[in-house]
Structure formats: C-alpha cells, structure tokens
Amino acid sequence: MRLDGVERHFGAVRALDGVDLTVDSRSCVGLVGHNGAGKSTLMHILAGSGRADRGRITIGGHEETAYSVARAQKLGIRCVFQELSLCPNLTVAENARITHASLKGIGWRKHSAALIRAKLDEIFPGHGIDPSDVVGDLAIGQRQMVEVARAFTVTEDPLHLVILDEPTSSLDAHTAGQLLAFVRRAVDQGISSILISHMLGEILSTCDRVVVMRDGKVVATDTASAFDRDRLVATMGGARQRDKTEAAARTRGETALMVRARPRGQTAGAELVAHQGEIIGLAGLAGHGQTRLLLDVYGAAMQGRPGIEVSAPVALVAGDRQTDGIFPLWSIAQNIGIRSLAGLRRGLLLSPEREEALARSWQEKIGIRTPDLDNNILSLSGGNQQKVLFARALGSDARIVLMDDPMRGVDIGTKLEVYDLIREEARKGRTFLWYTTEMDELENCDHVYVFRNGRIVADLAQSELTEEKVIQSSFEESGGPATLRGHAS
Amino acid sequence: MSAVTSAEPAVRTGWRSPAFARMLRALLPALSLALILIAIAWLNPRAISYFGFNLMLNLAIPIALATIAQMFVITVNELDLSIGTFVGFVGCVTATWLRDAPLLGVIVLLASIGVYAALGALIHLRNLPSIVVTLGMSFVWQGLAILMLPKPGGKAPDWLQGFMSLKPPFVPFPVIAAIVIALGVHFALMRTSYGAVLRGTGGNAQAIRRAGWSILKTKVTMFALAGVFGVLSGMALVGITTSADANLGNGYTLLAIAGVILGGGEFIGGRVSPIGAVIGALTLALAASPLLTFMHIPPDWQVAANGAILIIVLAARALISRREADR
C-alpha cells in the first residue's frame, strides 16, 4: 500500500501537507508524532472515512480513484479508531455483525458469536467476555479488546492491513502485551499493520519500521532498530530554535498564592501551584487530564473541594466554543456580559446601558470586528467569537482565568493579539492557567506543567522549557511509569 | 497505563450487576401491567373474563400499533409528533375512500407511507430536528383529515369491521393481536441481522457509517415502518369505532411516546423493546379508563389520574436506570 503526496486542508489549516507513506506486505509500521501532527487525519484517509484533497492512494499496485469505506473493506483494510466505534446498545456478537455484511440469514447470531469468541480467545486468552454481553455493560478495557478483535475477524473479504490507533490506551500492561504479541504473529501470517501509539517502547519493540510525523509531514522513516527513544523524541520535536527574549527571570513565590491543586490521579508528589500575576501552562498530549484539572479548579472555586485551594474568583475560557462557549441565539454584548451580571444590575433588572458600556470597552481593547455589538454572535468569524469569550472572562471580576486550549482553529493574527493581551493582564496581577497543545503558546508561560495519564509528570520553569523536554515527558518512558521532572521549583 | 483504566471484568451476576438491572427494567412493564390487572380484578372481579378483556382491551390494539410506530422512530434517536394526527388521517381515508373507492384508498395509504419515508430522508439529509418537522406534519395530516371529513361520519369497510370483531375461542382477540404484534416486531427488529444495523444507528451512528452502511437507508427504513404501523393503527381504530372523525387519533401521539418509554425504551441510544412497548401500550389502555372507572374516579379527573400513574411507573424506571449508571 502506498500514499503519494497526500494533502488535506481544513480551512486554512494544512492537516496533511504532502505525505508519502509505504506499507509493505508482512510488515508492521509504527507511526508517531506529537499533537496535531496529522496522524489521525492520515488514518481516516486510509480507512476511507476521510478524503484526501490531493495525492494518490495505491493499493496492491492499483491506483484507487474512488476510495471509500466500502472500497477499503473490499481491499482488506480495517481500522481501529481511537474513539471507540462500537454500538453500546448492541451485544458483542451484534457489533461483530455490523462490520460483516455477509453475516446474515438464518443462524447469523451463532456464526457471529463464534467468530468473535474465537478471535477474542486467540488475541486475549482469559478475556472474560461473552458474545451475548451488551457492550455498554463492559468495562472500557474490555470494549477496546472487542474492538480490536473485531477488526481481525474475517468473513468473505480478505484482510491485509489493520490500522490500530492508540489500541492500548485503555488496556492494562498484561492485555497490551497480549495484543502486541498477536500483532507480531499476524504479521507473520501476512496481515500488515500500522500502529499508532504514544508508548514509544511499544513502537520500538513491535514495529519493523517507524515513521515520524510533524506538522502534517513525514519527517523521518527508518527501520525500528535505527531508532532509539531519544532519537524518536528529537525527531518529533525538531531542532527549532526559539528566541527567549522576554523571559523575565522572575523568582516564584514573591506574589500571593492563587491556586494550589493536585490532579485526581495523583496521590503524592507534584502539584500545580500558581501565584498572582503568573501565566501557568498545562502541556502534554491532548486529553491527558488537563481539562479535568481546569474544571476541578473551577468547581473548587464555586464550592470547596478537598485538595484544591483557590483564593479568588475564577472565569473559564472554553476551548470548544460551539458547545461550551457561546450562546448562539444571543447578541455579542449579551455574550460578553453573562459572566458579569451582578455588576450590570440596576435594582432588580439588568441595565442594557451598562451591558453596552462593558461590551464597548472590551470591543476596543480586544478588537472585536463588528459594526454593531447588538448583532448576533454567529455573525462573527470564529476568531472573533473566541475574542468574545476572552472579553467575557477578562471583563469579569475574576482574578484567575482558566483557559481550555482556547486557540484551537484561530488564525495567527488573532492569536498574537490575544497573547499580548494575556501578558498585559498578567502584569496587572491576573493569574492564568492555560491548557494548550501548541508549543508556541507555552512560550508565553512563566511556568509549565506537563501532564500524562491524568498526572503531572514534569514541572518546568520558563528558563528550562524546551520542546524536547515537553515531548520527552508527554510520551511514556518505556521502562514503566517513571516520573520525569525538571528542576523542582 | 494506570490502574484506573485497567480492564477489570464487569460484575456478571448478583444484585449489583448491570445484567440484573437490565432484567429489572425489562420486567418493569410486565410488573406494572400485572399490578393494574390485579387492581381491576380486586375492584371488579367480573371484568376478568373473556368478554371483559374483549371490552377493556379493544382500544388497546390501535394504541399498541401506534406505539410500535413511535418506537421505530425512537430507535434511530428521532421523535414523531405527528403519529396521532396521522392515525386520524388514515382513519378518515379508511372510512371514506377505502370503502367507496378501494383502489384510490389503497393508493392514498401507500402514498402516505411514502411521505413518511421521505420525511426520514429529509430529516437525515438536511440534519433537521425531527420534532420540528413532525410537529409541522401533524398540522398537515390534521388539515387533510378535516378536508376529507369536516364532520364526524363515514363508515368502516365491512371486512375491516368483521376482522376487528373476530371472536376466537378461549383467548380474546385483542390479546392474540397484541401477542402477534409483539413477537412479530421483536423478531424483525431484535433477531434479524439487519435489525442489528437499524438499532446500531441509534446506538452509534458513526460506527455504523464507518462499517459501510448507509444511515440514510436505515432512517428511511425506520420512518417507512413507522408509516406502515401508523396506517395499521388508523385502520384498526376505524374497524373498532366503525366511523371516523378528523380528531380521532389526536391523543395517540403522547400515548405512543409514553408507551415506548413505559415499555423500557429510551429516547436516545437505540435502546428499545418491542415486547415492552406493546405491554406499555396495554398498561396505558387499561389505566386510561377501565381501571379509573372501576375506581369511581369521575371522567373529569381521569386524564390527570392517568398522568399520575405514568409518573409513578417512570419514576420507578428512573431509579432502576440510576442503578445501571452507578455500576
């Protein structure tokens, strides 16, 4: 199977920028890369559920012009997606039937049950799953086992290539080992696989070749034996130079303590500390507990939670603005004012003039481009909607602002404006907790905590922050859950 | 990999297992039906007889059919607010054209099923909220029904009247009809291989699409089936009442939704039970008037009392569901 020059754009963002990838028969290819490197987009294109804007897909020597899910299945390409794609209301056997159009007619339930049971027994001996179990009743790890086993079942279509996107993320060490051993056995039987994982040890021990992606491009391809952990990390991060111009060497702890929090998964050791006027970065791979911690801090500010100290009012800037951020039916001014209703009151009623004044002052400060603040919020572009959310938080009485990766899909011009604003507000004494998946944004932070599996695994001051260190800590150490730490502050 | 996410096997047996909670939920509709029957037997022993059941459950058949129609739509995470007026419309067609010009009647009824299928396609393709579309359609059906029968009248075809007043030996006709409906739909939806795909659409549409199935096709299928059962419901209703009225089925929309939920179904997630839905419909039909009449509750209060019964049963269901979520 071969990809040549595949490109994929989402608006102005180039998710894939000319990717070449070859998977030989009887081989296992490891695919690694940091957040947003384009791994998942690439996998969707291979599985037929995503479309390439440009480029060629060649499978078994034939160039595919009308590639689709159905076509991929015919050619024997299966995908285990990162988000589980089982139907929770169906049984294990029924879920197996979904991917096999040929399982029908009298006795299909028995056939399907036998098929999935045999494969589960083969991959995960001692799995404890019955084909008649409803998937919604299974533990998350068992669901992942079903999903993996289902991808390897064969009926009438052949099976040549299985793409496994973070297949071990919910498995314990024992079952993960079973799976990786099976992948090797499958390769010997002629079933190739692509393994995506943030466990670099798994990649190095299981795969024949390793492909490293960064910023939508393949930056390195080599045999697995040519890589070691350090070379992988260095390749993922690249050797980018940063200018640390305004790293104002501030000693911590001079100002008042604003937040002290320990993630739920963490029993001892590192905790997150934020002082007044600091910008604190929360880094690591997406979905490793950063948002959870922000929400816990937010909850603790509303009503106390053990283990979290918050000493001032907080406001949250949501990352997913469509679902968590904007009120789509309201005007721009109303969207700004909602966090400050108490201050906008006159008697029992809200004062439209005050709301207007608040919105106007922030429109100027943050540069929301609109002719009229009474227009509907949806009349704004995405970047300007995000500015409204910033104005909502900064215009309030909150002294602590939590930011949940708020710059997703925002253009660079808006980003730079907002960075300046954040720094200015921090100088005035506001505290920011900033979860971000972008390295450039971390450089605005005074202090960075790296998260992995719901825990803080590294604690880096601005002066010692490098992309390599962040990536090094984000990816699991192959020798177990070692805790990587920079110099403790 | 942390201990939190390890693959611990779920508890499979005993009080706290999800399977037990699901069994409780499956039994709840049967339990509530039994409770109501016991209450009726206690209030009026003579009602528990061949003749009594025939009388009490007669109107339950169209309700059960409408409930099944609603259940198909709920299976794919949609809601049909037009089923009641659709049943009324079908009733008017049955009592006029189907009797006087059978060919025209059959064509109109088939076309109305086609309209239902087209609604499913429209809702899916344009990503419209089904509540809005079907609410709009409910006025369309009602309007058409009033155009056909401005005032109550018409007459059911003789064969239909004859069929609905069958008197089989030993077991009353409504009971047989309920069993046939429940088992037939159970087989089609819960046991066939395509039924798994249809239910999967409600559980995780994306997974179904990734496996190469057409969501458009599953939604159109479910809406068309809803149309078929809506037509059956309207015809059964007119067969019992023998004449039609444009407002005949107006109460059915909410009864059908309540029947599905009472029978163990859920609004989203593709969790439905055809047998439960039929039992739910029977429960509602019995609780609606026979029970309350026997309790000497005046007709003015019967609607409210009916609602109270519904709230009690659904509250019991919510408790069981919470146990399921707790695991």
Boltz contact constraints between the chains, C-beta under 6 A:
constraints:
  - contact:
      token1: [A, 49]
      token2: [B, 210]
      max_distance: 6.0
  - contact:
      token1: [A, 69]
      token2: [B, 212]
      max_distance: 6.0
  - contact:
      token1: [A, 70]
      token2: [B, 212]
      max_distance: 6.0
  - contact:
      token1: [A, 73]
      token2: [B, 212]
      max_distance: 6.0
  - contact:
      token1: [A, 85]
      token2: [B, 207]
      max_distance: 6.0
  - contact:
      token1: [A, 85]
      token2: [B, 210]
      max_distance: 6.0
  - contact:
      token1: [A, 87]
      token2: [B, 200]
      max_distance: 6.0
  - contact:
      token1: [A, 87]
      token2: [B, 203]
      max_distance: 6.0
  - contact:
      token1: [A, 87]
      token2: [B, 204]
      max_distance: 6.0
  - contact:
      token1: [A, 87]
      token2: [B, 207]
      max_distance: 6.0
  - contact:
      token1: [A, 88]
      token2: [B, 203]
      max_distance: 6.0
  - contact:
      token1: [A, 89]
      token2: [B, 203]
      max_distance: 6.0
  - contact:
      token1: [A, 89]
      token2: [B, 269]
      max_distance: 6.0
  - contact:
      token1: [A, 89]
      token2: [B, 270]
      max_distance: 6.0
  - contact:
      token1: [A, 89]
      token2: [B, 271]
      max_distance: 6.0
  - contact:
      token1: [A, 90]
      token2: [B, 196]
      max_distance: 6.0
  - contact:
      token1: [A, 90]
      token2: [B, 200]
      max_distance: 6.0
  - contact:
      token1: [A, 90]
      token2: [B, 203]
      max_distance: 6.0
  - contact:
      token1: [A, 94]
      token2: [B, 196]
      max_distance: 6.0
  - contact:
      token1: [A, 97]
      token2: [B, 193]
      max_distance: 6.0
  - contact:
      token1: [A, 97]
      token2: [B, 196]
      max_distance: 6.0
  - contact:
      token1: [A, 98]
      token2: [B, 200]
      max_distance: 6.0
  - contact:
      token1: [A, 98]
      token2: [B, 211]
      max_distance: 6.0
  - contact:
      token1: [A, 99]
      token2: [B, 211]
      max_distance: 6.0
  - contact:
      token1: [A, 104]
      token2: [B, 193]
      max_distance: 6.0
  - contact:
      token1: [A, 108]
      token2: [B, 193]
      max_distance: 6.0
  - contact:
      token1: [A, 128]
      token2: [B, 9]
      max_distance: 6.0
  - contact:
      token1: [A, 137]
      token2: [B, 10]
      max_distance: 6.0
  - contact:
      token1: [A, 137]
      token2: [B, 18]
      max_distance: 6.0
  - contact:
      token1: [A, 138]
      token2: [B, 10]
      max_distance: 6.0
  - contact:
      token1: [A, 139]
      token2: [B, 7]
      max_distance: 6.0
  - contact:
      token1: [A, 139]
      token2: [B, 8]
      max_distance: 6.0
  - contact:
      token1: [A, 139]
      token2: [B, 10]
      max_distance: 6.0
  - contact:
      token1: [A, 141]
      token2: [B, 7]
      max_distance: 6.0
  - contact:
      token1: [A, 142]
      token2: [B, 7]
      max_distance: 6.0
  - contact:
      token1: [A, 170]
      token2: [B, 5]
      max_distance: 6.0
  - contact:
      token1: [A, 172]
      token2: [B, 1]
      max_distance: 6.0
  - contact:
      token1: [A, 172]
      token2: [B, 6]
      max_distance: 6.0
  - contact:
      token1: [A, 172]
      token2: [B, 7]
      max_distance: 6.0
  - contact:
      token1: [A, 173]
      token2: [B, 1]
      max_distance: 6.0
  - contact:
      token1: [A, 175]
      token2: [B, 7]
      max_distance: 6.0
  - contact:
      token1: [A, 453]
      token2: [B, 2]
      max_distance: 6.0
